[in-house]
Structures are given as structure tokens and as C-alpha cells.
């Protein structure tokens, strides 16, 4: 697949939808997995997919000229 900077807005949105579903599924597995190991693995997947989600959102906003309007820093201490 093309570099994130080379993708069309439609490709970015398509990947964002898929990434959201993967992230939400992993987060659900963190809460419901029967073992600590499975929860840890799901947590790693959730973190990785959330990082990709943030990159995709930034790329979409940049293409739409809204790069400054959607900061995605962590809001917890």
C-alpha cells in the first residue's frame, strides 16, 4: 500500500474506518480477555492501531486544510 502521504482522501478515510474497528475490537478484548497475557497483547494492538488512527486523522485534516483544528495530544496526566 502507498505511503500515507501518497494516499487519496478516500483511501485515508477507508483505512481510518478499518483502523477504528480494529482499535475498538482490541480495546474490547483488553476488557474481556480471560488471561493477563491476552489482555496485554490486545493492549499492544490497541496502542498500535490508535497511533495509526491519529496519523490518519492528521493526514486527512492536513489534506482538507484543517491541520491546526484537530490537535490530538494526550489529555490525561
PDB file with SEQRES, HELIX, SHEET and CRYST1 records, atoms N, CA, C and O in Angstrom:
SEQRES   1 A   77  UNK UNK UNK UNK UNK UNK UNK UNK UNK UNK UNK UNK UNK          
SEQRES   2 A   77  UNK UNK UNK UNK UNK UNK UNK UNK UNK UNK UNK UNK UNK          
SEQRES   3 A   77  UNK UNK UNK UNK UNK UNK UNK UNK UNK UNK UNK UNK UNK          
SEQRES   4 A   77  UNK UNK UNK UNK UNK UNK UNK UNK UNK UNK UNK UNK UNK          
SEQRES   5 A   77  UNK UNK UNK UNK UNK UNK UNK UNK UNK UNK UNK UNK UNK          
SEQRES   6 A   77  UNK UNK UNK UNK UNK UNK UNK UNK UNK UNK UNK UNK              
HELIX    1 AA1 UNK A    4  UNK A    6  5                                   3    
HELIX    2 AA2 UNK A    9  UNK A   32  1                                  24    
HELIX    3 AA3 UNK A   36  UNK A   63  1                                  28    
HELIX    4 AA4 UNK A   67  UNK A   69  5                                   3    
CRYST1    1.000    1.000    1.000  90.00  90.00  90.00 P 1           1          
ATOM      1  N   UNK A   1       0.849  -1.184   0.000  1.00  0.00           N  
ATOM      2  CA  UNK A   1       0.000   0.000   0.000  1.00  0.00           C  
ATOM      3  C   UNK A   1       0.890   1.241   0.000  1.00  0.00           C  
ATOM      4  O   UNK A   1       1.991   1.224   0.549  1.00  0.00           O  
ATOM      5  N   UNK A   2       0.413   2.293  -0.607  1.00  0.00           N  
ATOM      6  CA  UNK A   2       1.185   3.526  -0.735  1.00  0.00           C  
ATOM      7  C   UNK A   2       1.443   4.173   0.624  1.00  0.00           C  
ATOM      8  O   UNK A   2       0.697   3.984   1.584  1.00  0.00           O  
ATOM      9  N   UNK A   3       2.514   4.930   0.663  1.00  0.00           N  
ATOM     10  CA  UNK A   3       2.856   5.710   1.851  1.00  0.00           C  
ATOM     11  C   UNK A   3       1.656   6.590   2.219  1.00  0.00           C  
ATOM     12  O   UNK A   3       0.936   7.066   1.342  1.00  0.00           O  
ATOM     13  N   UNK A   4       1.453   6.796   3.501  1.00  0.00           N  
ATOM     14  CA  UNK A   4       0.296   7.574   3.971  1.00  0.00           C  
ATOM     15  C   UNK A   4       0.239   8.956   3.315  1.00  0.00           C  
ATOM     16  O   UNK A   4      -0.846   9.491   3.091  1.00  0.00           O  
ATOM     17  N   UNK A   5       1.390   9.527   3.010  1.00  0.00           N  
ATOM     18  CA  UNK A   5       1.412  10.856   2.392  1.00  0.00           C  
ATOM     19  C   UNK A   5       1.025  10.820   0.917  1.00  0.00           C  
ATOM     20  O   UNK A   5       0.761  11.864   0.320  1.00  0.00           O  
ATOM     21  N   UNK A   6       0.988   9.629   0.326  1.00  0.00           N  
ATOM     22  CA  UNK A   6       0.662   9.491  -1.095  1.00  0.00           C  
ATOM     23  C   UNK A   6      -0.777   9.021  -1.339  1.00  0.00           C  
ATOM     24  O   UNK A   6      -1.200   8.904  -2.489  1.00  0.00           O  
ATOM     25  N   UNK A   7      -1.510   8.757  -0.294  1.00  0.00           N  
ATOM     26  CA  UNK A   7      -2.868   8.228  -0.436  1.00  0.00           C  
ATOM     27  C   UNK A   7      -3.878   9.346  -0.676  1.00  0.00           C  
ATOM     28  O   UNK A   7      -3.673  10.488  -0.265  1.00  0.00           O  
ATOM     29  N   UNK A   8      -4.956   8.998  -1.341  1.00  0.00           N  
ATOM     30  CA  UNK A   8      -6.046   9.952  -1.554  1.00  0.00           C  
ATOM     31  C   UNK A   8      -6.845  10.079  -0.261  1.00  0.00           C  
ATOM     32  O   UNK A   8      -6.704   9.261   0.648  1.00  0.00           O  
ATOM     33  N   UNK A   9      -7.673  11.097  -0.187  1.00  0.00           N  
ATOM     34  CA  UNK A   9      -8.531  11.273   0.986  1.00  0.00           C  
ATOM     35  C   UNK A   9      -9.444  10.059   1.144  1.00  0.00           C  
ATOM     36  O   UNK A   9      -9.662   9.589   2.261  1.00  0.00           O  
ATOM     37  N   UNK A  10      -9.974   9.553   0.040  1.00  0.00           N  
ATOM     38  CA  UNK A  10     -10.849   8.378   0.107  1.00  0.00           C  
ATOM     39  C   UNK A  10     -10.106   7.170   0.673  1.00  0.00           C  
ATOM     40  O   UNK A  10     -10.660   6.440   1.495  1.00  0.00           O  
ATOM     41  N   UNK A  11      -8.880   6.952   0.252  1.00  0.00           N  
ATOM     42  CA  UNK A  11      -8.083   5.838   0.782  1.00  0.00           C  
ATOM     43  C   UNK A  11      -7.812   6.025   2.278  1.00  0.00           C  
ATOM     44  O   UNK A  11      -7.869   5.070   3.053  1.00  0.00           O  
ATOM     45  N   UNK A  12      -7.517   7.263   2.667  1.00  0.00           N  
ATOM     46  CA  UNK A  12      -7.258   7.542   4.076  1.00  0.00           C  
ATOM     47  C   UNK A  12      -8.498   7.294   4.927  1.00  0.00           C  
ATOM     48  O   UNK A  12      -8.408   6.711   6.007  1.00  0.00           O  
ATOM     49  N   UNK A  13      -9.652   7.735   4.441  1.00  0.00           N  
ATOM     50  CA  UNK A  13     -10.897   7.532   5.182  1.00  0.00           C  
ATOM     51  C   UNK A  13     -11.227   6.044   5.266  1.00  0.00           C  
ATOM     52  O   UNK A  13     -11.651   5.563   6.317  1.00  0.00           O  
ATOM     53  N   UNK A  14     -11.038   5.314   4.171  1.00  0.00           N  
ATOM     54  CA  UNK A  14     -11.272   3.878   4.181  1.00  0.00           C  
ATOM     55  C   UNK A  14     -10.384   3.194   5.220  1.00  0.00           C  
ATOM     56  O   UNK A  14     -10.853   2.353   5.987  1.00  0.00           O  
ATOM     57  N   UNK A  15      -9.109   3.556   5.240  1.00  0.00           N  
ATOM     58  CA  UNK A  15      -8.201   2.953   6.207  1.00  0.00           C  
ATOM     59  C   UNK A  15      -8.549   3.385   7.627  1.00  0.00           C  
ATOM     60  O   UNK A  15      -8.398   2.599   8.562  1.00  0.00           O  
ATOM     61  N   UNK A  16      -9.013   4.620   7.804  1.00  0.00           N  
ATOM     62  CA  UNK A  16      -9.405   5.097   9.131  1.00  0.00           C  
ATOM     63  C   UNK A  16     -10.582   4.280   9.675  1.00  0.00           C  
ATOM     64  O   UNK A  16     -10.601   3.930  10.855  1.00  0.00           O  
ATOM     65  N   UNK A  17     -11.547   3.980   8.829  1.00  0.00           N  
ATOM     66  CA  UNK A  17     -12.700   3.180   9.261  1.00  0.00           C  
ATOM     67  C   UNK A  17     -12.234   1.806   9.733  1.00  0.00           C  
ATOM     68  O   UNK A  17     -12.630   1.341  10.802  1.00  0.00           O  
ATOM     69  N   UNK A  18     -11.398   1.166   8.936  1.00  0.00           N  
ATOM     70  CA  UNK A  18     -10.875  -0.149   9.298  1.00  0.00           C  
ATOM     71  C   UNK A  18     -10.049  -0.084  10.579  1.00  0.00           C  
ATOM     72  O   UNK A  18     -10.165  -0.947  11.450  1.00  0.00           O  
ATOM     73  N   UNK A  19      -9.220   0.939  10.683  1.00  0.00           N  
ATOM     74  CA  UNK A  19      -8.365   1.099  11.867  1.00  0.00           C  
ATOM     75  C   UNK A  19      -9.209   1.339  13.109  1.00  0.00           C  
ATOM     76  O   UNK A  19      -8.908   0.796  14.172  1.00  0.00           O  
ATOM     77  N   UNK A  20     -10.258   2.140  12.994  1.00  0.00           N  
ATOM     78  CA  UNK A  20     -11.157   2.369  14.133  1.00  0.00           C  
ATOM     79  C   UNK A  20     -11.751   1.052  14.624  1.00  0.00           C  
ATOM     80  O   UNK A  20     -11.779   0.786  15.825  1.00  0.00           O  
ATOM     81  N   UNK A  21     -12.224   0.235  13.692  1.00  0.00           N  
ATOM     82  CA  UNK A  21     -12.816  -1.046  14.078  1.00  0.00           C  
ATOM     83  C   UNK A  21     -11.793  -1.949  14.766  1.00  0.00           C  
ATOM     84  O   UNK A  21     -12.106  -2.595  15.766  1.00  0.00           O  
ATOM     85  N   UNK A  22     -10.586  -1.994  14.239  1.00  0.00           N  
ATOM     86  CA  UNK A  22      -9.539  -2.813  14.858  1.00  0.00           C  
ATOM     87  C   UNK A  22      -9.188  -2.291  16.255  1.00  0.00           C  
ATOM     88  O   UNK A  22      -9.000  -3.071  17.188  1.00  0.00           O  
ATOM     89  N   UNK A  23      -9.104  -0.988  16.385  1.00  0.00           N  
ATOM     90  CA  UNK A  23      -8.771  -0.396  17.678  1.00  0.00           C  
ATOM     91  C   UNK A  23      -9.869  -0.675  18.699  1.00  0.00           C  
ATOM     92  O   UNK A  23      -9.578  -1.068  19.828  1.00  0.00           O  
ATOM     93  N   UNK A  24     -11.118  -0.477  18.315  1.00  0.00           N  
ATOM     94  CA  UNK A  24     -12.227  -0.709  19.239  1.00  0.00           C  
ATOM     95  C   UNK A  24     -12.316  -2.177  19.628  1.00  0.00           C  
ATOM     96  O   UNK A  24     -12.587  -2.494  20.786  1.00  0.00           O  
ATOM     97  N   UNK A  25     -12.091  -3.077  18.677  1.00  0.00           N  
ATOM     98  CA  UNK A  25     -12.104  -4.509  18.974  1.00  0.00           C  
ATOM     99  C   UNK A  25     -11.002  -4.856  19.973  1.00  0.00           C  
ATOM    100  O   UNK A  25     -11.227  -5.603  20.926  1.00  0.00           O  
ATOM    101  N   UNK A  26      -9.821  -4.310  19.748  1.00  0.00           N  
ATOM    102  CA  UNK A  26      -8.707  -4.574  20.672  1.00  0.00           C  
ATOM    103  C   UNK A  26      -9.013  -4.025  22.061  1.00  0.00           C  
ATOM    104  O   UNK A  26      -8.711  -4.672  23.064  1.00  0.00           O  
ATOM    105  N   UNK A  27      -9.607  -2.840  22.126  1.00  0.00           N  
ATOM    106  CA  UNK A  27      -9.958  -2.265  23.430  1.00  0.00           C  
ATOM    107  C   UNK A  27     -10.992  -3.123  24.145  1.00  0.00           C  
ATOM    108  O   UNK A  27     -10.930  -3.290  25.363  1.00  0.00           O  
ATOM    109  N   UNK A  28     -11.936  -3.664  23.395  1.00  0.00           N  
ATOM    110  CA  UNK A  28     -12.923  -4.562  23.989  1.00  0.00           C  
ATOM    111  C   UNK A  28     -12.239  -5.823  24.504  1.00  0.00           C  
ATOM    112  O   UNK A  28     -12.599  -6.326  25.568  1.00  0.00           O  
ATOM    113  N   UNK A  29     -11.271  -6.336  23.773  1.00  0.00           N  
ATOM    114  CA  UNK A  29     -10.534  -7.522  24.204  1.00  0.00           C  
ATOM    115  C   UNK A  29      -9.710  -7.238  25.458  1.00  0.00           C  
ATOM    116  O   UNK A  29      -9.523  -8.125  26.291  1.00  0.00           O  
ATOM    117  N   UNK A  30      -9.218  -6.008  25.596  1.00  0.00           N  
ATOM    118  CA  UNK A  30      -8.488  -5.647  26.820  1.00  0.00           C  
ATOM    119  C   UNK A  30      -9.408  -5.809  28.025  1.00  0.00           C  
ATOM    120  O   UNK A  30      -8.980  -6.263  29.086  1.00  0.00           O  
ATOM    121  N   UNK A  31     -10.659  -5.439  27.856  1.00  0.00           N  
ATOM    122  CA  UNK A  31     -11.611  -5.523  28.971  1.00  0.00           C  
ATOM    123  C   UNK A  31     -12.136  -6.932  29.209  1.00  0.00           C  
ATOM    124  O   UNK A  31     -12.513  -7.265  30.333  1.00  0.00           O  
ATOM    125  N   UNK A  32     -12.170  -7.767  28.167  1.00  0.00           N  
ATOM    126  CA  UNK A  32     -12.879  -9.040  28.299  1.00  0.00           C  
ATOM    127  C   UNK A  32     -12.009 -10.290  28.168  1.00  0.00           C  
ATOM    128  O   UNK A  32     -12.488 -11.395  28.425  1.00  0.00           O  
ATOM    129  N   UNK A  33     -10.762 -10.143  27.780  1.00  0.00           N  
ATOM    130  CA  UNK A  33      -9.904 -11.322  27.593  1.00  0.00           C  
ATOM    131  C   UNK A  33      -9.757 -12.083  28.909  1.00  0.00           C  
ATOM    132  O   UNK A  33      -9.664 -11.474  29.975  1.00  0.00           O  
ATOM    133  N   UNK A  34      -9.737 -13.406  28.832  1.00  0.00           N  
ATOM    134  CA  UNK A  34      -9.699 -14.207  30.055  1.00  0.00           C  
ATOM    135  C   UNK A  34      -8.343 -14.258  30.755  1.00  0.00           C  
ATOM    136  O   UNK A  34      -8.279 -14.571  31.944  1.00  0.00           O  
ATOM    137  N   UNK A  35      -7.259 -13.956  30.041  1.00  0.00           N  
ATOM    138  CA  UNK A  35      -5.946 -14.052  30.689  1.00  0.00           C  
ATOM    139  C   UNK A  35      -5.205 -12.728  30.616  1.00  0.00           C  
ATOM    140  O   UNK A  35      -5.483 -11.889  29.759  1.00  0.00           O  
ATOM    141  N   UNK A  36      -4.272 -12.558  31.516  1.00  0.00           N  
ATOM    142  CA  UNK A  36      -3.438 -11.355  31.541  1.00  0.00           C  
ATOM    143  C   UNK A  36      -2.643 -11.228  30.246  1.00  0.00           C  
ATOM    144  O   UNK A  36      -2.490 -10.132  29.707  1.00  0.00           O  
ATOM    145  N   UNK A  37      -2.143 -12.346  29.758  1.00  0.00           N  
ATOM    146  CA  UNK A  37      -1.349 -12.323  28.525  1.00  0.00           C  
ATOM    147  C   UNK A  37      -2.176 -11.848  27.342  1.00  0.00           C  
ATOM    148  O   UNK A  37      -1.707 -11.051  26.530  1.00  0.00           O  
ATOM    149  N   UNK A  38      -3.415 -12.339  27.244  1.00  0.00           N  
ATOM    150  CA  UNK A  38      -4.295 -11.924  26.149  1.00  0.00           C  
ATOM    151  C   UNK A  38      -4.670 -10.452  26.265  1.00  0.00           C  
ATOM    152  O   UNK A  38      -4.769  -9.747  25.262  1.00  0.00           O  
ATOM    153  N   UNK A  39      -4.877  -9.995  27.501  1.00  0.00           N  
ATOM    154  CA  UNK A  39      -5.181  -8.570  27.704  1.00  0.00           C  
ATOM    155  C   UNK A  39      -3.985  -7.709  27.321  1.00  0.00           C  
ATOM    156  O   UNK A  39      -4.147  -6.650  26.714  1.00  0.00           O  
ATOM    157  N   UNK A  40      -2.785  -8.160  27.674  1.00  0.00           N  
ATOM    158  CA  UNK A  40      -1.573  -7.409  27.332  1.00  0.00           C  
ATOM    159  C   UNK A  40      -1.381  -7.343  25.823  1.00  0.00           C  
ATOM    160  O   UNK A  40      -1.034  -6.294  25.280  1.00  0.00           O  
ATOM    161  N   UNK A  41      -1.605  -8.458  25.154  1.00  0.00           N  
ATOM    162  CA  UNK A  41      -1.475  -8.481  23.692  1.00  0.00           C  
ATOM    163  C   UNK A  41      -2.502  -7.559  23.036  1.00  0.00           C  
ATOM    164  O   UNK A  41      -2.176  -6.823  22.104  1.00  0.00           O  
ATOM    165  N   UNK A  42      -3.726  -7.600  23.519  1.00  0.00           N  
ATOM    166  CA  UNK A  42      -4.773  -6.726  22.989  1.00  0.00           C  
ATOM    167  C   UNK A  42      -4.443  -5.261  23.264  1.00  0.00           C  
ATOM    168  O   UNK A  42      -4.719  -4.396  22.433  1.00  0.00           O  
ATOM    169  N   UNK A  43      -3.856  -4.982  24.421  1.00  0.00           N  
ATOM    170  CA  UNK A  43      -3.454  -3.608  24.745  1.00  0.00           C  
ATOM    171  C   UNK A  43      -2.402  -3.100  23.781  1.00  0.00           C  
ATOM    172  O   UNK A  43      -2.453  -1.945  23.358  1.00  0.00           O  
ATOM    173  N   UNK A  44      -1.449  -3.947  23.428  1.00  0.00           N  
ATOM    174  CA  UNK A  44      -0.416  -3.547  22.465  1.00  0.00           C  
ATOM    175  C   UNK A  44      -1.033  -3.263  21.097  1.00  0.00           C  
ATOM    176  O   UNK A  44      -0.659  -2.299  20.429  1.00  0.00           O  
ATOM    177  N   UNK A  45      -1.979  -4.105  20.685  1.00  0.00           N  
ATOM    178  CA  UNK A  45      -2.664  -3.878  19.407  1.00  0.00           C  
ATOM    179  C   UNK A  45      -3.454  -2.576  19.460  1.00  0.00           C  
ATOM    180  O   UNK A  45      -3.446  -1.806  18.499  1.00  0.00           O  
ATOM    181  N   UNK A  46      -4.131  -2.327  20.568  1.00  0.00           N  
ATOM    182  CA  UNK A  46      -4.912  -1.095  20.717  1.00  0.00           C  
ATOM    183  C   UNK A  46      -4.017   0.134  20.625  1.00  0.00           C  
ATOM    184  O   UNK A  46      -4.385   1.118  19.983  1.00  0.00           O  
ATOM    185  N   UNK A  47      -2.854   0.090  21.254  1.00  0.00           N  
ATOM    186  CA  UNK A  47      -1.932   1.227  21.202  1.00  0.00           C  
ATOM    187  C   UNK A  47      -1.402   1.448  19.791  1.00  0.00           C  
ATOM    188  O   UNK A  47      -1.324   2.585  19.325  1.00  0.00           O  
ATOM    189  N   UNK A  48      -1.043   0.383  19.123  1.00  0.00           N  
ATOM    190  CA  UNK A  48      -0.512   0.490  17.761  1.00  0.00           C  
ATOM    191  C   UNK A  48      -1.566   1.028  16.802  1.00  0.00           C  
ATOM    192  O   UNK A  48      -1.290   1.918  15.998  1.00  0.00           O  
ATOM    193  N   UNK A  49      -2.779   0.479  16.893  1.00  0.00           N  
ATOM    194  CA  UNK A  49      -3.821   0.936  15.984  1.00  0.00           C  
ATOM    195  C   UNK A  49      -4.273   2.353  16.315  1.00  0.00           C  
ATOM    196  O   UNK A  49      -4.656   3.101  15.416  1.00  0.00           O  
ATOM    197  N   UNK A  50      -4.235   2.732  17.582  1.00  0.00           N  
ATOM    198  CA  UNK A  50      -4.586   4.107  17.933  1.00  0.00           C  
ATOM    199  C   UNK A  50      -3.554   5.093  17.396  1.00  0.00           C  
ATOM    200  O   UNK A  50      -3.912   6.189  16.965  1.00  0.00           O  
ATOM    201  N   UNK A  51      -2.281   4.715  17.418  1.00  0.00           N  
ATOM    202  CA  UNK A  51      -1.241   5.578  16.848  1.00  0.00           C  
ATOM    203  C   UNK A  51      -1.464   5.757  15.352  1.00  0.00           C  
ATOM    204  O   UNK A  51      -1.326   6.864  14.832  1.00  0.00           O  
ATOM    205  N   UNK A  52      -1.811   4.667  14.653  1.00  0.00           N  
ATOM    206  CA  UNK A  52      -2.106   4.770  13.219  1.00  0.00           C  
ATOM    207  C   UNK A  52      -3.343   5.624  13.001  1.00  0.00           C  
ATOM    208  O   UNK A  52      -3.384   6.437  12.078  1.00  0.00           O  
ATOM    209  N   UNK A  53      -4.348   5.445  13.844  1.00  0.00           N  
ATOM    210  CA  UNK A  53      -5.579   6.247  13.756  1.00  0.00           C  
ATOM    211  C   UNK A  53      -5.257   7.737  13.837  1.00  0.00           C  
ATOM    212  O   UNK A  53      -5.782   8.530  13.055  1.00  0.00           O  
ATOM    213  N   UNK A  54      -4.407   8.114  14.769  1.00  0.00           N  
ATOM    214  CA  UNK A  54      -4.023   9.516  14.913  1.00  0.00           C  
ATOM    215  C   UNK A  54      -3.293  10.019  13.674  1.00  0.00           C  
ATOM    216  O   UNK A  54      -3.529  11.144  13.234  1.00  0.00           O  
ATOM    217  N   UNK A  55      -2.411   9.203  13.106  1.00  0.00           N  
ATOM    218  CA  UNK A  55      -1.700   9.592  11.878  1.00  0.00           C  
ATOM    219  C   UNK A  55      -2.680   9.805  10.729  1.00  0.00           C  
ATOM    220  O   UNK A  55      -2.555  10.762   9.966  1.00  0.00           O  
ATOM    221  N   UNK A  56      -3.645   8.917  10.612  1.00  0.00           N  
ATOM    222  CA  UNK A  56      -4.632   9.038   9.535  1.00  0.00           C  
ATOM    223  C   UNK A  56      -5.484  10.285   9.709  1.00  0.00           C  
ATOM    224  O   UNK A  56      -5.747  10.997   8.740  1.00  0.00           O  
ATOM    225  N   UNK A  57      -5.916  10.554  10.927  1.00  0.00           N  
ATOM    226  CA  UNK A  57      -6.719  11.758  11.179  1.00  0.00           C  
ATOM    227  C   UNK A  57      -5.921  13.003  10.820  1.00  0.00           C  
ATOM    228  O   UNK A  57      -6.439  13.915  10.176  1.00  0.00           O  
ATOM    229  N   UNK A  58      -4.663  13.040  11.236  1.00  0.00           N  
ATOM    230  CA  UNK A  58      -3.821  14.197  10.906  1.00  0.00           C  
ATOM    231  C   UNK A  58      -3.654  14.345   9.400  1.00  0.00           C  
ATOM    232  O   UNK A  58      -3.713  15.459   8.879  1.00  0.00           O  
ATOM    233  N   UNK A  59      -3.446  13.236   8.693  1.00  0.00           N  
ATOM    234  CA  UNK A  59      -3.258  13.287   7.236  1.00  0.00           C  
ATOM    235  C   UNK A  59      -4.534  13.777   6.549  1.00  0.00           C  
ATOM    236  O   UNK A  59      -4.467  14.585   5.622  1.00  0.00           O  
ATOM    237  N   UNK A  60      -5.687  13.297   6.996  1.00  0.00           N  
ATOM    238  CA  UNK A  60      -6.960  13.736   6.418  1.00  0.00           C  
ATOM    239  C   UNK A  60      -7.158  15.225   6.676  1.00  0.00           C  
ATOM    240  O   UNK A  60      -7.490  15.979   5.761  1.00  0.00           O  
ATOM    241  N   UNK A  61      -6.955  15.646   7.911  1.00  0.00           N  
ATOM    242  CA  UNK A  61      -7.135  17.059   8.242  1.00  0.00           C  
ATOM    243  C   UNK A  61      -6.171  17.950   7.463  1.00  0.00           C  
ATOM    244  O   UNK A  61      -6.536  19.044   7.032  1.00  0.00           O  
ATOM    245  N   UNK A  62      -4.959  17.483   7.287  1.00  0.00           N  
ATOM    246  CA  UNK A  62      -3.979  18.250   6.523  1.00  0.00           C  
ATOM    247  C   UNK A  62      -4.443  18.432   5.084  1.00  0.00           C  
ATOM    248  O   UNK A  62      -4.348  19.527   4.530  1.00  0.00           O  
ATOM    249  N   UNK A  63      -4.941  17.365   4.484  1.00  0.00           N  
ATOM    250  CA  UNK A  63      -5.418  17.441   3.102  1.00  0.00           C  
ATOM    251  C   UNK A  63      -6.620  18.365   2.960  1.00  0.00           C  
ATOM    252  O   UNK A  63      -6.823  18.978   1.912  1.00  0.00           O  
ATOM    253  N   UNK A  64      -7.413  18.461   4.023  1.00  0.00           N  
ATOM    254  CA  UNK A  64      -8.602  19.310   3.993  1.00  0.00           C  
ATOM    255  C   UNK A  64      -8.315  20.733   4.447  1.00  0.00           C  
ATOM    256  O   UNK A  64      -9.225  21.558   4.527  1.00  0.00           O  
ATOM    257  N   UNK A  65      -7.049  21.023   4.745  1.00  0.00           N  
ATOM    258  CA  UNK A  65      -6.684  22.365   5.186  1.00  0.00           C  
ATOM    259  C   UNK A  65      -7.083  22.653   6.614  1.00  0.00           C  
ATOM    260  O   UNK A  65      -7.230  23.814   6.995  1.00  0.00           O  
ATOM    261  N   UNK A  66      -7.261  21.622   7.402  1.00  0.00           N  
ATOM    262  CA  UNK A  66      -7.704  21.769   8.791  1.00  0.00           C  
ATOM    263  C   UNK A  66      -6.667  21.258   9.777  1.00  0.00           C  
ATOM    264  O   UNK A  66      -7.023  20.869  10.889  1.00  0.00           O  
ATOM    265  N   UNK A  67      -5.417  21.250   9.409  1.00  0.00           N  
ATOM    266  CA  UNK A  67      -4.368  20.648  10.237  1.00  0.00           C  
ATOM    267  C   UNK A  67      -4.290  21.265  11.632  1.00  0.00           C  
ATOM    268  O   UNK A  67      -3.947  20.572  12.589  1.00  0.00           O  
ATOM    269  N   UNK A  68      -4.598  22.537  11.762  1.00  0.00           N  
ATOM    270  CA  UNK A  68      -4.489  23.206  13.057  1.00  0.00           C  
ATOM    271  C   UNK A  68      -5.741  23.073  13.921  1.00  0.00           C  
ATOM    272  O   UNK A  68      -5.745  23.485  15.081  1.00  0.00           O  
ATOM    273  N   UNK A  69      -6.798  22.498  13.357  1.00  0.00           N  
ATOM    274  CA  UNK A  69      -8.077  22.472  14.067  1.00  0.00           C  
ATOM    275  C   UNK A  69      -8.372  21.181  14.805  1.00  0.00           C  
ATOM    276  O   UNK A  69      -9.436  21.055  15.411  1.00  0.00           O  
ATOM    277  N   UNK A  70      -7.469  20.227  14.774  1.00  0.00           N  
ATOM    278  CA  UNK A  70      -7.759  18.975  15.483  1.00  0.00           C  
ATOM    279  C   UNK A  70      -6.516  18.428  16.169  1.00  0.00           C  
ATOM    280  O   UNK A  70      -5.970  17.406  15.753  1.00  0.00           O  
ATOM    281  N   UNK A  71      -6.072  19.103  17.212  1.00  0.00           N  
ATOM    282  CA  UNK A  71      -4.918  18.582  17.945  1.00  0.00           C  
ATOM    283  C   UNK A  71      -5.283  17.248  18.591  1.00  0.00           C  
ATOM    284  O   UNK A  71      -6.404  17.059  19.064  1.00  0.00           O  
ATOM    285  N   UNK A  72      -4.316  16.323  18.603  1.00  0.00           N  
ATOM    286  CA  UNK A  72      -4.574  15.003  19.154  1.00  0.00           C  
ATOM    287  C   UNK A  72      -3.613  14.641  20.285  1.00  0.00           C  
ATOM    288  O   UNK A  72      -3.240  13.476  20.418  1.00  0.00           O  
ATOM    289  N   UNK A  73      -3.204  15.614  21.102  1.00  0.00           N  
ATOM    290  CA  UNK A  73      -2.294  15.235  22.197  1.00  0.00           C  
ATOM    291  C   UNK A  73      -3.076  14.482  23.275  1.00  0.00           C  
ATOM    292  O   UNK A  73      -4.305  14.527  23.326  1.00  0.00           O  
ATOM    293  N   UNK A  74      -2.349  13.814  24.105  1.00  0.00           N  
ATOM    294  CA  UNK A  74      -2.982  13.122  25.233  1.00  0.00           C  
ATOM    295  C   UNK A  74      -3.544  14.189  26.181  1.00  0.00           C  
ATOM    296  O   UNK A  74      -2.913  15.217  26.430  1.00  0.00           O  
ATOM    297  N   UNK A  75      -4.732  13.920  26.697  1.00  0.00           N  
ATOM    298  CA  UNK A  75      -5.385  14.905  27.564  1.00  0.00           C  
ATOM    299  C   UNK A  75      -5.408  14.460  29.015  1.00  0.00           C  
ATOM    300  O   UNK A  75      -6.136  15.029  29.829  1.00  0.00           O  
ATOM    301  N   UNK A  76      -4.620  13.450  29.342  1.00  0.00           N  
ATOM    302  CA  UNK A  76      -4.554  12.991  30.718  1.00  0.00           C  
ATOM    303  C   UNK A  76      -3.127  13.094  31.217  1.00  0.00           C  
ATOM    304  O   UNK A  76      -2.179  13.121  30.432  1.00  0.00           O  
ATOM    305  N   UNK A  77      -2.989  13.152  32.523  1.00  0.00           N  
ATOM    306  CA  UNK A  77      -1.658  13.305  33.105  1.00  0.00           C  
ATOM    307  C   UNK A  77      -1.099  11.972  33.515  1.00  0.00           C  
ATOM    308  O   UNK A  77       0.019  11.903  34.027  1.00  0.00           O  
TER     309      UNK A  77                                                      
END                                                                             
